[in-house]
Amino acid sequence: MSVQATITEMAVRAKKAARVMASLSSEAKNRVLLRMAEALLDRQGYIRAENGKDLAAGREKGLSPAMLDRLELSDKVMQSMIAGLREVAALPDPVGEISEMANRPSGITVGRMRVPLGVIAMIYESRPNVTVDAAALCLKSGNAILLRGGSEAIHSNLALAKVLQEVLTAEDIDAAALQVVPTTDRDAVTFLLGLEEHIDLVIPRGGEGLIRFVAANSRIPVLKHYKGVCHVFVDADADIEMSVAVVMNGKTQRPGVCNALECLLVHKDIAAAFLPKAAAALRVAGVELRGCSATKAIIADCVAAGEGDWGMEFLDLILAVRVVDDMDAAMDHIARYGSQHTENILTANYANAQRWLREVDASAVMVNASTRFNDGGQFGLGAEIGISTTKLHAYGPMGLKELTTKKFIVYGNGQVRG
């Protein structure tokens, strides 16, 4: 069978299975997720053996240690996937939730009901644990899911899908509700992105290149974020010790993730007092500072920042630093160089904090807290499938509710429109 025929058949089957998933009770979905957790535990030997094939191929191809680490289904990663399934099972089910009921002058009653999106295609790189995490969220929210992981994880992804599909079959649920594209042919992705009659949403998760490719080639709505260029603005009224701690956490806790701090903006009235203390702490952690001329006048040994450093997602122990005249200048910088991911002000000025929350455009806007908190688990969503920096249909971390939509429902007793 050709790649196109294979992908089309999978999408058609997923569309059919989505109707089944949408009608399942919360109890049935939770039972499936808990059985999937047990199945992963029972089948660890098989899964690890298939993962070993990917690791061996990766070493042969010369993948970096960091890439191999992301690829490995270690004991810790396996336990995390199992715990994740159980956590999603324990979350409230958003499907069927009714809200906004109102009586209209015509006599009808109008409300809104939360329903699944349908078929979700997930296109991602490297980490095979995404297969389980995405499947759990999509199944709990009543959707069918088509998963297309990176070629480097093909054996791992197929093994995980096989184990999870066996549970669906045992529960008398169409296994097509959860499918992994079985080919590494890159044409499969391009063809998948054209099946708008069968797929309702595409979520790419990976590097900026992958996400831009998907956005440019998809005929299906895409939820995406290209990169996480997160800023912190230290206002003139900021507490210096607190600000140093927040900046340190945002930059150094996990510098390679999308909610890590990438650019520090400092009000000119506090720069001389704040920057030396911040620089000393950041140097101890091995952070390279790239500063504007005003920053270099205060921290002589920092590297001179170039134009390309503003708006750069370093994903490393590198931090761009700029001294600005005031909050308006900070907001102008963010409007020009930000990525609508996470923007934070450190201030004791209530009016400035409130203005920042109202006027700065990002999926998460914060006051006096680390950018690292922009995360579904930290926000109380329980889990997330990714962070969207587009405004349709979700903005920010995407949990179960963000994998559903609302339809209008109407009750009447014979009303006709005149």
DRENVEX-66243 format. One record per atom (N, C-alpha, C, O): x, y, z. Coordinates in steps of 0.1 Angstrom, whole numbers, plus 5000, padded with zeros to 4 digits. Layout:
XYZ/...
END
This chain:
500849885000/500050005000/500950125000/501950135007/500550224992/501350354991/501250435004/500350405013/502250525006/502150605018/500850685019/500250695029/500450745007/499250815007/497950735011/497150775018/497950615006/496850525009/496850485023/495750475030/498050465029/498150425043/497650535052/496850515061/498050655049/497750775057/496250805056/495550835066/495650795044/494250815042/493450715049/492450755056/493750595049/493050485056/493050515071/492050495078/494250555076/494350575090/493450695094/492750695105/493450805086/492550915089/491150885089/490350935097/490750805079/489250765078/488850685090/487850705096/489750595094/489450515106/489350595119/488550575127/490250695119/490350785131/489050865132/488450885143/488550905121/487350985120/486150905126/485250955133/486150785122/485050695126/485150665141/484250665149/486450645146/486650615160/486350735169/486050725180/486550855163/486250975171/484850985176/484551035186/483950935168/482550935172/482350845184/481550875193/483050735184/482950645196/483550705208/482950705219/484650775207/485350835218/484450945224/484350965236/483751025215/482951135220/481751085228/481251165236/481350965226/480150905233/480550835246/479650785253/481850815248/482250735260/481950805273/482050925274/481550735283/481350795297/482750825303/483750775299/482750915313/483950945320/484550815327/485750795327/483650735332/484050615338/484750525329/485850465332/484250505317/484950425307/486250475303/487250405301/486350605301/487650665297/488650655308/489850625306/488250675320/489150665331/489650515333/490850495336/488750425331/489150285332/490150245322/491150175325/489950295310/490950275299/492350325303/493350255301/492350445308/493650515311/494350435322/495550425322/493650395332/494250315343/494750185338/495750135343/494050115329/494449995324/495750015315/496549925314/495750125308/496950155300/498150175309/499250135305/497950235320/499050255330/499650115334/500850095335/498650025337/499049885341/499749815330/500749735332/499249835318/499849765306/501349815304/502149735300/501549945305/502949995304/503849935314/504949895311/503349915326/504149855337/504449705334/505549665335/503349635329/503549495326/504449475314/505149365313/504449565304/505149535291/506449615290/506849645279/506949655301/508249735301/509349665294/510149735287/509449535295/510549465289/510449485274/511449505267/509249455268/509049475254/509349615249/509949635239/508749715256/508949855252/510449895253/510849965244/511049855263/512549895265/513349825254/514349885249/512949705250/513749635239/513549715226/514549725218/512349755223/512149835210/512849965211/513350015201/512750035223/513550155225/515050135223/515650225218/515550025227/516949995225/517349995210/518450035207/516449945201/516649955187/516850095182/517750125174/516050185187/516150335184/517450395189/518150465182/517850355201/519050405207/520250355200/521250435197/520250235196/521350175188/521550245175/522650285171/520350265168/520450335155/520850475157/521550535148/520450545168/520850685171/522350695173/522950785168/522950595180/524350605182/525150585169/526150645167/524550495161/525250475148/525150595139/526150625132/524050675140/523950795132/524750905138/524851015132/525250895150/526050995157/525151105164/525551215165/523951065169/523151155176/523951205189/524651125195/523751325193/524351385204/523951315217/522851255217/524751325228/524251265241/522951325245/522151255251/522751455243/521451515247/520251455239/519251435245/520451435226/519451375218/519151225223/517951185224/520251155226/520051015230/519351015244/518550925246/519651115252/518951125265/517451145264/516651085271/517051235254/515651255252/514951135246/513751115247/515751055239/515150935232/514950815241/514150735239/515750815252/515750695260/514550685269/514150785276/513850565269/512750535278/513350475291/513250355292/513950555299/514650505311/513550465321/512350485319/514050405332/513050375343/512250495348/511050495350/513050605349/512350735353/511350785343/510250825347/511650775330/510650815320/509450725320/508350765319/509750595321/508550495321/507650525333/506450525331/508250545345/507450575356/506650705355/505550725359/507250805348/506550935346/505350915336/504350975339/505550835326/504450805317/503250735324/502150765322/503650635332/502650565340/501950655349/500650655350/502650735357/502050835366/501150935358/500150975363/501650975346/500851065338/499451015335/498551085335/499450885330/498150825327/497250825339/496050855338/497750795351/496950795363/496450925367/495350945371/497351025365/496951165368/495851215359/494951285364/495951185346/494951235337/493551165340/492551225339/493651035344/492450965347/491751035359/490551025360/492551095368/491951155380/491451295378/490751355386/491751355366/491251485363/489751495360/489251395355/489051605363/487651615359/487551605344/488351665337/486451545339/486251535325/485451655320/484351675325/485951725311/485251845306/484151815297/483251905295/484151705290/483151675280/481751665286/481551595296/480851735279/479451735283/479051845293/477951865296/480051915298/479852025307/478952135300/479252175289/477852175307/476952275301/477052405309/477052405321/477052515302/477152645308/476452745300/475952725289/476252865306/475752985300/474252965295/473853025285/473552885303/472052865299/471352995302/471453065312/470553035292/469753165293/468453145285/468353085275/467353205291/466053205285/466053325275/466353435279/465553305263/465453405253/463953455252/463053385255/463753575247/462353635246/461453545237/460253545240/462053465228/461253375220/460653255228/459753185223/461253235240/460753115247/461753005247/461652915255/462753005238/463752905238/464752925249/464953035254/465452815253/466552825263/467852785255/467952685249/468852875256/470052855248/471252845258/471352915268/472052745256/473252725264/474452675255/474352665243/475452635262/476652585255/477152455262/477152445274/477452355253/477952225258/479352205253/479652225242/480252155262/481652135258/481751995252/481251895257/482351995240/482451865232/483851845227/484651945226/484251725223/485551705217/485751775204/484851805197/487051795201/487351855188/487151755176/486851795165/487451625179/487351525168/488551445166/488951365175/489351465155/490551395153/491751495154/491751605147/492651465162/493851555164/495051485159/495251365162/495851555150/497151495145/498251565153/498351685154/499051485159/500251535167/501451505159/501751385156/502251605156/503551585149/504651635158/504651755162/505551545161/506551585172/507851515169/508051425160/508851555177/510251505175/510751435187/510351465198/511651355186/512551295196/511851215207/511851095207/511251285216/510851225229/509651125227/508551175224/509850995228/508750905227/507750905238/506550865236/508050965249/507050975260/505951065256/504851055262/506151155246/505051235241/503951155235/502751195236/504251035230/503250945225/502150915235/500950915233/502650885247/501750845258/501050965264/499850965266/501851075266/501251195272/500151255263/499051285268/500351265250/499351315241/498151225240/497051275240/498451095239/497350995238/496451015250/495151005249/497051025262/496151025275/495251145274/494051135277/495851265271/495051385271/493951385260/492751425262/494251335248/493351335237/492151235240/491051265237/492551115245/491451015248/490551065260/489351045259/491151125270/490351165281/489351275277/488251285282/489851365267/488951465262/488051425251/487351505244/487951295248/487051235239/487451245224/486551235215/488751265222/489151275208/489851155203/490351065211/489951135190/490851035184/492151105181/492151225178/493351035181/494551095178/495451015168/495550895169/496051095159/497051035150/498351095154/498551215154/499351005156/500651045161/501651025151/501750915145/502451125148/503651105139/504851165146/505151285146/505651075152/506851105158/508051115149/507851085137/509151145154/510351155146/510851015142/510650915149/511551015131/512050885126/513050815136/513150695136/513750895144/514650835153/513950755165/514650685172/512650775166/511950705177/510850615172/509950575179/510950565159/509850495153/509550365160/508450325162/510650285164/510350155171/509650185185/508750105188/510150285192/509650315205/508150355204/507250305212/507850445194/506450495193/505550385189/504350375194/505950295180/505050185175/504850095187/503750035188/505850065195/505649975206/504750025216/503849955221/504850155220/503950215229/502550215224/501650185232/502350255211/501050245206/500450115206/499250095209/501250005203/500749875203/500149835217/499149775218/500949865227/500549835241/499249905244/498249845250/499150035241/497950115244/496750065236/495650065241/496950035223/495849985215/495349855220/494149825218/496149765225/495649645230/494749665242/493749585243/494849765249/493949805260/492649845254/491549805259/492649935244/491449975238/490649855232/489449855235/491349765226/490649655220/490049565231/488949515230/490749545242/490249465254/489049535260/488249465266/488949665259/487849735264/486749755254/485749825256/486849685242/485849695231/485649835226/484549875223/486849905225/486850035219/487750035207/488749965206/487250095196/487950095183/489450145185/489650265189/490350065182/491850095184/492250205175/493350265177/491450235165/491850345156/491750485162/492150585157/491250485175/491250605182/492650655186/492850775190/493550565185/494950595188/495850525178/496050405179/496450605169/497350545159/498650615157/498650735158/499650545155/500950605152/501250575137/501150465132/501650685130/501950665116/503250575115/504250605121/503050465107/504150355108/505250375099/506150285098/505350485092/506450505082/507250635086/506750725092/508550625082/509450745085/509550825072/510250925072/508750795062/508850875049/508351015052/507251035058/509151115049/508751255052/507551295044/506851395048/507251235033/506051265025/504751245033/503751295030/504951155042/503751115050/503151245058/501951265059/504051325063/503651445070/502951545061/501951595064/503551565049/502951655039/501651615035/500651695034/501451485033/500151435028/499151445040/497951475038/499551405052/498751415064/498151555065/496951575069/498951655063/498551795065/497451845055/496951955056/497251765045/496251795035/494851735037/493951755029/494751645047/493451575049/492451645058/492051595069/492151765054/491251845062/489851795064/489051825073/489451695055/488051635056/488051535068/486951505073/489251485072/489251385082/489851425095/489651365106/490751525095/491451575107/491051715110/490951795102/490751735123/490251865128/491251965133/491052085132/492351915137/493452005143/494751935142/494851815144/495852015140/497151965140/497952035151/497852165152/498651965159/499552025169/500951975167/501251865169/501852065162/503252035161/503952065173/503652165180/504951975177/505651995189/507151965187/507451845184/507952065187/509352035184/510052175181/509652275187/511152165173/511852285170/511152385161/510152345155/511652505160/510952605152/510852565137/509852595131/511852495132/511852455118/510652365115/509952375105/510452265124/509352175123/507952245123/507152225115/507852335133/506552405135/506252495123/505152505118/507352565118/507052655106/506752575094/505952615085/507352455092/507052365081/505552325082/504852335071/505152285093/503752245095/502752355092/501752335085/503052475098/502152585096/502152625081/501052675076/503252615074/503252665060/502552565051/502152605040/502452435055/502052335046/500652275049/500052195042/500052315061/498852255065/497652325059/497552445059/496652235055/495352285052/494352275063/493152305062/494852225074/494152205087/494552305097/495752345097/493652355105/494052445116/495252395124/495252275127/496152485127/497352445135/497452525147/497352645147/497652455159/498052525171/499552515173/500052405173/500152625175/501552625175/502152725184/501552825188/503452705187/504352825191/505652795185/506252695187/506152905179/507452895172/508652885181/509552805180/508652965192/509752975201/509253045214/508253115214/510053025224/509753095237/510853195240/511853165246/510553325235/511453435239/510853505251/510053595249/511253465263/510553515275/511453625281/512653615282/510753735285/511353845291/510953865306/509853825310/511853925313/511553985326/511954125326/513054165322/511054215331/511354355332/511454385347/510554365355/512654435351/512854475365/512554625366/513254705361/511354655372/510854795373/511754875384/512454815392/511555005383/512355085393/511955055407/512855075416/510755005410/510354985423/510454835427/509854795437/511254755420/511354615423/512254595436/513054665439/511954485442/512754435453/513954365447/513854265440/515154415451/516354365444/516654215447/516954135438/516554185460/516954045463/515953945457/516353845451/514653975457/513653895451/513853885436/513753775430/514153995430/514354005415/515553915411/515453845401/516653915419/517753835416/517353685416/517753605407/516653645426/516153505428/515253465416/515453355411/514353555412/513453515401/514153505388/513953415380/515053595386/515853595373/516753465373/516853405363/517353435384/518153315385/517353185382/517853105374/516253175387/515353065385/514953055371/514952945364/514553165365/514053165351/515153125341/514853065331/516353165344/517453145335/518153015337/518552945327/518352975349/519252865352/518652725356/519352625355/517352725360/516752605365/516752495354/517252385356/516252535342/516252445330/516452535318/515352575312/517652575314/517752675303/517352625290/517152715281/517152495288/516852445274/515352435271/514952365262/514452495280/513052475277/512452605273/513052715274/511152595268/510552715261/510152825271/509952935267/509952795284/509652895294/510752945302/510553015312/512052915297/513152975303/513353125300/512953165289/513953195308/514153345306/515253355295/516353295296/515053445285/515953465275/516453615274/517553645269/515653715280/516053855279/515653925292/514553915296/516553995297/516354075309/516354225306/517254275301/515254285309/515054435307/515054505321/514354455330/515854605323/516054665336/515854815335/516454885326/514954865343/514755015344/516055085347/516755045356/516255195341/517555265342/517755315357/518855335361/516655345364/516755395378/517255295388/517655325399/517155165384/517555055394/518654975388/519254895395/519155005376/520154925370/521454925377/522054815379/521955035382/523255045389/523154965402/524254905406/522054955409/521954875421/521654725419/522154645426/520854705408/520454565406/521454485398/521754365401/521954535387/522754455377/524054395383/524254275380/524754465391/525954395397/525654275405/526354175404/524554285413/524154165421/523654055413/524053935415/522854085403/522353985394/523453925386/523553795384/524354005381/525453955373/526353855381/526853755376/526653895394/527453805402/526853675404/527553565403/525553665407/524853535408/524853455395/525053335395/524553525384/524453455371/525853405367/525953295361/526953475370/528253435367/528553295374/529153205368/528253295386/528453165394/527753045388/528352935388/526653075382/525852965375/526352935361/525852855354/527353015356/527952995343/527153065332/527353025320/526453165335/525653235325/526453345318/527153425325/526453345305/527053445297/526053555295/524953535290/526453685298/525653795297/526053875284/527153895281/524953905276/525153985264/524354115265/523154115264/525054225268/524354345272/524454465262/525354465254/523554555264/523554685256/524754765261/525354735271/524954885255/525954975260/525855015274/526755035281/524555045278/524355095292/524554975302/525055005313/524354855298/524654745306/526154725308/526654695319/526854735296/528354725297/528954835305/530054815311/528354945306/528855055314/528855015329/529655075337/527954925333/527754885347/528454755349/529154735359/528454665339/529054525340/530054525329/529754485318/531254565332/532254585321/532654455314/532954465302/532554345321/533054215314/531954145306/532154035302/530754205305/529754135297/529954155283/530654245278/529554055275/529754065260/528754165254/527654185259/529254245244/528354335238/527354265230/527654175222/526054305232/524954235225/524854295211/525054405208/524554205202/524254235188/522854245185/522054195194/522354295174/520954305171/520354165171/519154145175/521054065167/520553925167/520253865180/519553765181/520853925191/520553875204/519253915210/518653845218/518654025205/517254055209/516253965201/516353965189/515453895208/514453805201/515053675199/514453595192/516253645205/516853515203/516453415214/516453445226/516053295210/515753185220/517053105221/517353015213/517853135231/519153075233/519052925237/519852845232/518152895245/518052755251/519352715257/519752595255/520052805263/521352775268/521652885279/520852965282/522752865286/523152955297/523653095291/524853125293/522853155283/523153285277/521953375280/520753335278/522153505284/521053595287/521353735281/522453795283/520453775273/520553915267/520054015278/519053985285/520654125279/520354225290/520254365283/521254405276/519254435286/519054575281/518554665292/517554635299/519154775293/518654885302/517754975294/518055015283/516554995300/515455075293/515055195301/515255195313/514555295295/514155415301/513055405311/513055465322/512055325307/510855305316/510055185311/510455115303/508855165317/508055055314/507555055300/507454955293/507255175295/506855185281/507855135271/507555065261/509155165274/510255115266/510354965267/510654895257/510154915279/510154765280/509054695272/509354595266/507854755273/506754695265/506954715250/506554625242/507654825246/507954835232/508954735227/508754675216/509954705236/510954605232/510254465231/510554395221/509354435240/508654305240/507754295227/507654185221/507054405224/506154405212/506954375200/506454315190/508254425199/509054405187/509754265187/509854205177/510254225199/511154105199/510453975206/511053865205/509353995212/508753885220/508153785211/507953805199/507753665217/507153555209/505753515215/505253415211/505253605223/503853585229/503853465238/502753395239/504953435244/505053315253/504753355267/503653335273/505853415274/505753445288/506453585290/507553595286/505753675296/506353805299/506053845314/504953835318/507153895321/507053905335/507554045339/508554095334/506854105349/507354235355/507654205370/506954135377/508754255374/509154245389/508954395394/509754485390/508054415403/507754545408/506954545421/506254445424/507054645429/506254675440/505154775438/504354815446/505154825425/504154925421/502954865416/502954805405/501854875423/500554805420/500054855406/499554775398/500054985404/499555035392/500354985380/499754955369/501654985381/502454935370/502154785367/502054735356/502054705378/501754565377/500354545369/500254465360/499354625373/498054605367/498154645352/497454585344/498854755349/498954795335/499754695327/499354665316/500754635333/501454525326/500554415322/500554365311/499754365332/498854255329/497854295318/497454205310/497354415318/496354455308/496954475294/496354435284/498154525293/498754575280/499654485273/499854485261/500354395281/501354315274/500654195268/499854125274/501054165256/500354055248/501253925248/502253925242/500853825256/501553695257/500553595262/499553635268/500853465260/499953365265/499953355280/498953305286/501053405287/501053415301/501753545305/502953565300/501153635312/501753755317/501753755332/500753725338/502953775338/503153755352/503653875359/504153975354/503453875372/503953975381/504653905393/504153825400/505953935394/506753885405/506853735407/506653675418/506953665396/507153515396/507953475384/508053545374/508653355385/509453305375/508753275362/507553225363/509353295351/508753255338/508553105337/507753055330/509253025345/509252885345/507852835350/507552715348/507052915355/505652875360/504652855348/503552805350/505052905336/504052885325/504152745320/504852705311/503252665327/503252515325/501852465329/501352515339/501352375322/500052325325/499852265339/498952295346/500852195343/500852135357/500852245367/500152235377/501752345366/501852455375/500652545376/500352595386/499952545364/498752635364/497452555368/496352615369/497652435372/496452355377/495652285367/494552235369/496252275355/495552195344/495752045345/495051975339/496652005354/496951865356/497951815346/498951745350/497851845334/498851805323/498551895311/497551965311/499551895302/499351975290/499851905278/500751815279/499351935266/499851875254/500751975247/501451935237/500952095252/501852195246/501352335250/500352345257/502152435246/501752575249/501552645236/502352645227/500352695234/499952765222/500252915223/499852975233/500852975213/501053125213/500153185202/500353305199/499253105197/498253155188/497053185196/496853125207/496153265191/494953295200/493653225196/492653225203/493753155185/492653065180/493252925179/494052905170/492752825187/491652835195/492052835210/491152865219/493252825213/493752825227/494952925228/495652945218/495152975240/496353065242/496953025255/496353045266/498152975254/498852935266/498852775268/498552715258/499152725280/499152575281/497852515278/496752565281/497952405271/496752335266/496452205274/497252105273/495452205282/495052095290/493852025284/493552045272/493051955292/491851885287/490851985281/490351955270/490552095288/489552185283/489952245269/489052265260/491252265267/491752325255/491652225243/491852265232/491452095246/491251995236/489751965233/489451865227/488952065238/487552055235/487052195229/487852285229/485852195225/485252325221/483852325226/483452235233/483152435224/481752445228/480752455217/481052525207/479652375218/478652395208/477352455215/477152435227/476552525207/475352575213/474252465214/474152385205/473552465225/472452375226/471152455229/471252565235/470052415224/468752485224/467652395229/467452285223/466852435239/465652365244/464452455240/464452575242/463452385234/462252455231/461052365234/461252255237/459852425231/458652335233/457652375221/456452395224/458252385209/457452415198/457552545192/456752585183/458452625197/458652765192/458952765177/459752685172/458452865170/458752885156/459153035155/458653115162/459953065145/460453205143/459553275134/459253235123/459053395138/458153475130/458853565121/458253635113/
END
